[in-house]
């Protein structure tokens, strides 16, 4: 049986989802024409394009085996799924906000006679209940930011990543409901019956995430400089050192380092006696 993975058909997380799958070795055969089901170059894996908000239920209901979607949508749908990997992109926060010229500056200022507009009624209700509040909740399908200014609601809950949209609409954050990012999920039945494939996909994607913003630094070092070089290497598990057969007084040193450290590190290594320094991109770390 094939493994089906649901990913968003459009929106801000669609292309990043495809990119991370392809980096993990799951390349779509026809990425340009997105049909409902797209084959991949792995004969055991198909990709299903769907709305982000539908993917949690598709995974929970076993329509697909795995899915890529936001934690906010998973929590809002209150579905029974298994979290495999945080994909570390699409980070956003679901916040409670009020008009910037209002006297509502924190959750403590909110009262039960107020109305809140949202696209996330379940998460909003739970948050308010946790603060002993029972407001009327108006569910909207979009343009939540305008609700306080057209008399629909006193407050809103909405997703924000930078706060720019809230500021443009003269809204201020008065509470944080949930910090979200994009998740890889599955269901128990798929994990039980397609374990090898599910784990292979999860492991490959986790390897891509682990390799993100990391480089492999390789160099030759004379033994007399080795101790100083080892002190400089900020690697994951310490540098790997091996013999250079053609030169008995020289060893080869390599280590995985953070990309942001490379510029300074290379100069320090060179000054400490390293030669033939190579910086190599990493596709995956398993």
Kinemage of the C-alpha trace (Angstrom):
@kinemage 1
@onewidth
@group {chain A} dominant
@subgroup {mainchain}
@vectorlist {calphas} color= white
{ca unk a 1} P 0.000 0.000 0.000
{ca unk a 2} L 1.204 3.466 -0.871
{ca unk a 3} L 1.906 6.144 1.683
{ca unk a 4} L -0.104 9.337 1.166
{ca unk a 5} L 1.188 12.663 2.484
{ca unk a 6} L -1.123 15.698 2.513
{ca unk a 7} L 0.423 19.141 2.044
{ca unk a 8} L -1.164 22.581 1.589
{ca unk a 9} L -2.341 23.267 -1.955
{ca unk a 10} L -1.707 27.010 -1.649
{ca unk a 11} L -0.718 29.696 0.806
{ca unk a 12} L 2.478 30.660 2.564
{ca unk a 13} L 3.438 27.135 3.650
{ca unk a 14} L 2.758 25.309 0.378
{ca unk a 15} L 6.083 25.894 -1.414
{ca unk a 16} L 8.203 25.462 1.761
{ca unk a 17} L 6.432 22.118 2.327
{ca unk a 18} L 7.299 20.959 -1.185
{ca unk a 19} L 10.878 22.177 -0.771
{ca unk a 20} L 11.461 20.260 2.436
{ca unk a 21} L 10.004 17.075 0.933
{ca unk a 22} L 12.240 17.370 -2.113
{ca unk a 23} L 15.321 18.009 0.026
{ca unk a 24} L 14.378 14.849 1.912
{ca unk a 25} L 14.404 12.910 -1.362
{ca unk a 26} L 10.647 12.907 -2.017
{ca unk a 27} L 10.440 14.753 -5.321
{ca unk a 28} L 7.148 15.351 -7.087
{ca unk a 29} L 6.934 14.175 -10.698
{ca unk a 30} L 4.787 17.131 -11.760
{ca unk a 31} L 5.156 20.077 -9.422
{ca unk a 32} L 3.867 22.611 -11.949
{ca unk a 33} L 0.404 21.113 -12.400
{ca unk a 34} L -0.867 20.449 -8.911
{ca unk a 35} L -3.543 17.801 -9.205
{ca unk a 36} L -5.350 16.437 -6.156
{ca unk a 37} L -2.911 13.519 -6.049
{ca unk a 38} L 0.636 13.842 -7.366
{ca unk a 39} L 3.029 10.941 -7.819
{ca unk a 40} L 6.619 11.163 -6.616
{ca unk a 41} L 9.782 9.509 -7.884
{ca unk a 42} L 9.429 7.126 -4.945
{ca unk a 43} L 6.857 4.561 -6.178
{ca unk a 44} L 5.640 3.991 -2.622
{ca unk a 45} L 4.755 7.634 -1.860
{ca unk a 46} L 2.066 9.950 -3.244
{ca unk a 47} L 1.390 13.588 -2.363
{ca unk a 48} L -2.139 14.904 -1.843
{ca unk a 49} L -2.804 18.645 -2.123
{ca unk a 50} L -5.424 19.960 0.287
{ca unk a 51} L -6.478 23.029 2.246
{ca unk a 52} L -4.273 23.532 5.304
{ca unk a 53} L -7.320 23.590 7.571
{ca unk a 54} L -8.536 20.203 6.239
{ca unk a 55} L -5.247 18.356 6.674
{ca unk a 56} L -5.545 17.668 10.446
{ca unk a 57} L -8.857 15.871 9.946
{ca unk a 58} L -7.636 14.048 6.832
{ca unk a 59} L -4.775 12.610 8.890
{ca unk a 60} L -6.956 11.856 11.911
{ca unk a 61} L -9.628 10.180 9.743
{ca unk a 62} L -6.941 8.119 7.949
{ca unk a 63} L -7.746 9.592 4.529
{ca unk a 64} L -3.996 10.204 4.328
{ca unk a 65} L -1.146 8.692 6.320
{ca unk a 66} L 0.840 11.846 7.033
{ca unk a 67} L 0.318 15.574 6.772
{ca unk a 68} L 2.114 18.909 6.906
{ca unk a 69} L 0.143 21.741 8.492
{ca unk a 70} L 0.178 24.304 11.270
{ca unk a 71} L 0.019 23.478 14.957
{ca unk a 72} L -2.691 26.136 15.289
{ca unk a 73} L -4.945 24.257 12.858
{ca unk a 74} L -4.249 20.913 14.517
{ca unk a 75} L -5.159 22.288 17.942
{ca unk a 76} L -8.201 24.152 16.613
{ca unk a 77} L -9.582 20.988 14.985
{ca unk a 78} L -9.077 19.027 18.237
{ca unk a 79} L -8.011 15.918 16.333
{ca unk a 80} L -6.229 12.780 17.476
{ca unk a 81} L -2.897 12.781 15.645
{ca unk a 82} L 0.716 11.897 16.395
{ca unk a 83} L 3.327 14.639 16.167
{ca unk a 84} L 6.450 13.489 14.334
{ca unk a 85} L 8.589 16.563 13.623
{ca unk a 86} L 8.452 20.310 14.081
{ca unk a 87} L 9.475 21.606 10.651
{ca unk a 88} L 10.781 24.885 12.136
{ca unk a 89} L 9.137 27.213 9.614
{ca unk a 90} L 5.870 29.133 9.379
{ca unk a 91} L 6.244 30.341 12.938
{ca unk a 92} L 3.346 32.466 14.119
{ca unk a 93} L 1.339 33.249 17.245
{ca unk a 94} L -2.386 33.246 17.888
{ca unk a 95} L -3.012 36.355 19.982
{ca unk a 96} L -5.855 38.209 21.647
{ca unk a 97} L -5.978 41.842 20.515
{ca unk a 98} L -7.974 44.982 21.207
{ca unk a 99} L -8.177 48.423 19.532
{ca unk a 100} L -5.093 50.433 20.429
{ca unk a 101} L -7.209 53.358 21.690
{ca unk a 102} L -9.275 51.165 24.038
{ca unk a 103} L -8.813 50.750 27.789
{ca unk a 104} L -8.358 47.001 27.354
{ca unk a 105} L -4.638 46.502 27.875
{ca unk a 106} L -4.443 42.945 29.232
{ca unk a 107} L -6.562 39.853 29.764
{ca unk a 108} L -7.371 41.184 33.235
{ca unk a 109} L -9.321 44.040 31.608
{ca unk a 110} L -11.594 41.687 29.657
{ca unk a 111} L -15.140 41.145 30.948
{ca unk a 112} L -17.894 38.666 30.091
{ca unk a 113} L -20.097 41.280 28.422
{ca unk a 114} L -17.581 41.727 25.608
{ca unk a 115} L -17.605 40.022 22.206
{ca unk a 116} L -14.589 38.452 20.486
{ca unk a 117} L -14.297 37.710 16.752
{ca unk a 118} L -12.026 34.925 15.500
{ca unk a 119} L -11.259 32.236 12.947
{ca unk a 120} L -10.243 29.977 15.846
{ca unk a 121} L -13.319 29.570 18.073
{ca unk a 122} L -12.152 26.412 19.870
{ca unk a 123} L -8.732 27.748 20.843
{ca unk a 124} L -10.261 31.099 21.763
{ca unk a 125} L -12.937 29.508 23.968
{ca unk a 126} L -10.350 27.363 25.757
{ca unk a 127} L -8.074 30.367 26.371
{ca unk a 128} L -10.925 32.437 27.767
{ca unk a 129} L -12.120 29.553 29.923
{ca unk a 130} L -8.593 29.194 31.341
{ca unk a 131} L -8.953 32.815 32.443
{ca unk a 132} L -12.465 32.259 33.888
{ca unk a 133} L -14.119 34.218 31.075
{ca unk a 134} L -17.246 33.369 29.086
{ca unk a 135} L -17.484 35.842 26.205
{ca unk a 136} L -19.685 35.631 23.153
{ca unk a 137} L -17.550 34.333 20.265
{ca unk a 138} L -18.284 35.371 16.682
{ca unk a 139} L -16.659 33.100 14.107
{ca unk a 140} L -15.426 34.820 10.955
{ca unk a 141} L -13.759 33.299 7.894
{ca unk a 142} L -11.461 36.241 7.245
{ca unk a 143} L -10.772 39.960 7.744
{ca unk a 144} L -10.932 39.501 11.493
{ca unk a 145} L -8.960 42.727 12.037
{ca unk a 146} L -11.873 44.964 11.001
{ca unk a 147} L -14.382 43.416 13.423
{ca unk a 148} L -13.861 45.920 16.280
{ca unk a 149} L -14.197 48.883 13.921
{ca unk a 150} L -17.475 47.853 12.298
{ca unk a 151} L -19.178 47.023 15.572
{ca unk a 152} L -18.998 43.240 15.257
{ca unk a 153} L -16.755 42.655 18.283
{ca unk a 154} L -14.773 44.325 21.052
{ca unk a 155} L -11.773 42.018 20.657
{ca unk a 156} L -10.279 39.628 18.129
{ca unk a 157} L -7.996 36.633 18.171
{ca unk a 158} L -5.792 36.336 15.117
{ca unk a 159} L -2.512 34.915 13.860
{ca unk a 160} L 0.500 37.204 13.739
{ca unk a 161} L 4.145 36.642 12.886
{ca unk a 162} L 5.592 40.160 12.969
{ca unk a 163} L 2.741 42.233 14.374
{ca unk a 164} L 2.729 44.461 11.286
{ca unk a 165} L -0.863 43.679 10.236
{ca unk a 166} L -2.157 44.319 13.745
{ca unk a 167} L -0.311 47.624 13.908
{ca unk a 168} L -1.637 48.675 10.501
{ca unk a 169} L -5.150 48.004 11.752
{ca unk a 170} L -4.563 49.893 15.014
{ca unk a 171} L -4.748 46.817 17.214
{ca unk a 172} L -2.608 45.871 20.213
{ca unk a 173} L -1.811 42.444 21.606
{ca unk a 174} L -3.246 41.844 25.084
{ca unk a 175} L -2.679 38.082 25.366
{ca unk a 176} L -0.853 35.176 23.731
{ca unk a 177} L -2.950 32.078 23.100
{ca unk a 178} L -0.620 29.764 21.180
{ca unk a 179} L 2.801 29.776 19.535
{ca unk a 180} L 2.601 27.773 16.328
{ca unk a 181} L 4.850 26.366 13.623
{ca unk a 182} L 4.455 23.814 10.857
{ca unk a 183} L 4.291 20.180 11.957
{ca unk a 184} L 4.638 16.760 10.343
{ca unk a 185} L 1.909 14.497 11.715
{ca unk a 186} L 0.552 10.975 11.289
{ca unk a 187} L -2.114 8.726 12.810
{ca unk a 188} L -1.757 5.614 14.900
{ca unk a 189} L -3.055 3.222 12.243
{ca unk a 190} L -0.566 4.450 9.631
{ca unk a 191} L 2.241 4.317 12.164
{ca unk a 192} L 1.319 0.728 13.004
{ca unk a 193} L 0.756 -0.582 9.476
{ca unk a 194} L 3.198 1.520 7.434
{ca unk a 195} L 5.810 2.004 10.103
{ca unk a 196} L 8.881 1.641 7.891
{ca unk a 197} L 7.692 4.234 5.368
{ca unk a 198} L 6.390 6.674 7.995
{ca unk a 199} L 9.641 6.501 9.933
{ca unk a 200} L 11.734 6.781 6.753
{ca unk a 201} L 9.919 9.989 5.744
{ca unk a 202} L 10.083 11.411 9.259
{ca unk a 203} L 13.781 10.597 9.637
{ca unk a 204} L 14.690 12.095 6.255
{ca unk a 205} L 12.792 15.311 6.950
{ca unk a 206} L 14.268 15.564 10.441
{ca unk a 207} L 17.698 15.161 8.849
{ca unk a 208} L 17.024 18.067 6.490
{ca unk a 209} L 15.943 20.263 9.400
{ca unk a 210} L 18.992 19.278 11.436
{ca unk a 211} L 21.269 20.174 8.519
{ca unk a 212} L 19.681 23.572 7.971
{ca unk a 213} L 22.169 26.436 8.400
{ca unk a 214} L 25.045 24.029 9.079
{ca unk a 215} L 28.254 23.474 7.110
{ca unk a 216} L 30.910 20.788 7.031
{ca unk a 217} L 34.348 22.363 7.558
{ca unk a 218} L 37.344 20.278 6.462
{ca unk a 219} L 41.077 21.089 6.635
{ca unk a 220} L 44.598 19.728 6.874
{ca unk a 221} L 46.529 20.462 10.075
{ca unk a 222} L 50.111 19.810 11.073
{ca unk a 223} L 50.199 17.842 14.325
{ca unk a 224} L 51.989 20.622 16.163
{ca unk a 225} L 48.941 22.873 15.624
{ca unk a 226} L 46.284 20.236 16.354
{ca unk a 227} L 45.558 21.085 20.001
{ca unk a 228} L 44.928 24.734 19.163
{ca unk a 229} L 42.705 23.798 16.209
{ca unk a 230} L 40.614 21.455 18.384
{ca unk a 231} L 39.953 24.294 20.821
{ca unk a 232} L 38.575 26.446 18.009
{ca unk a 233} L 36.143 23.892 16.546
{ca unk a 234} L 32.551 24.409 17.824
{ca unk a 235} L 31.306 21.128 16.393
{ca unk a 236} L 28.335 18.951 17.269
{ca unk a 237} L 30.344 16.121 18.850
{ca unk a 238} L 33.923 17.299 18.553
{ca unk a 239} L 36.027 17.288 15.374
{ca unk a 240} L 36.807 14.090 13.485
{ca unk a 241} L 40.544 13.567 13.018
{ca unk a 242} L 42.091 11.134 10.533
{ca unk a 243} L 45.522 10.360 9.147
{ca unk a 244} L 46.790 11.869 5.898
{ca unk a 245} L 48.646 8.956 4.335
{ca unk a 246} L 50.909 11.084 2.173
{ca unk a 247} L 52.057 13.269 5.078
{ca unk a 248} L 52.861 11.640 8.426
{ca unk a 249} L 53.124 14.953 10.259
{ca unk a 250} L 49.673 16.112 9.038
{ca unk a 251} L 46.115 15.087 9.945
{ca unk a 252} L 42.755 15.781 8.317
{ca unk a 253} L 40.212 17.495 10.570
{ca unk a 254} L 36.503 17.903 9.869
{ca unk a 255} L 33.500 19.088 11.856
{ca unk a 256} L 29.910 20.266 11.425
{ca unk a 257} L 29.460 23.883 12.474
{ca unk a 258} L 26.709 26.500 12.442
{ca unk a 259} L 26.662 28.596 9.265
{ca unk a 260} L 26.762 31.829 11.280
{ca unk a 261} L 30.071 30.763 12.832
{ca unk a 262} L 31.868 29.998 9.554
{ca unk a 263} L 33.137 33.478 8.668
{ca unk a 264} L 34.936 34.084 11.953
{ca unk a 265} L 35.963 30.448 12.344
{ca unk a 266} L 37.759 30.221 8.995
{ca unk a 267} L 39.996 33.173 9.814
{ca unk a 268} L 40.777 31.800 13.265
{ca unk a 269} L 41.597 28.354 11.848
{ca unk a 270} L 43.866 29.824 9.205
{ca unk a 271} L 45.710 31.919 11.795
{ca unk a 272} L 46.089 28.836 14.001
{ca unk a 273} L 47.817 26.855 11.236
{ca unk a 274} L 45.034 25.094 9.293
{ca unk a 275} L 45.552 24.632 5.544
{ca unk a 276} L 43.429 23.535 2.575
{ca unk a 277} L 40.212 24.592 4.343
{ca unk a 278} L 36.960 23.494 2.667
{ca unk a 279} L 33.411 24.594 3.572
{ca unk a 280} L 30.792 22.185 2.242
{ca unk a 281} L 26.953 22.411 2.287
{ca unk a 282} L 25.104 19.634 4.136
{ca unk a 283} L 21.849 18.190 2.798
{ca unk a 284} L 20.918 15.972 5.728
{ca unk a 285} L 22.141 14.917 9.156
{ca unk a 286} L 20.780 11.580 10.347
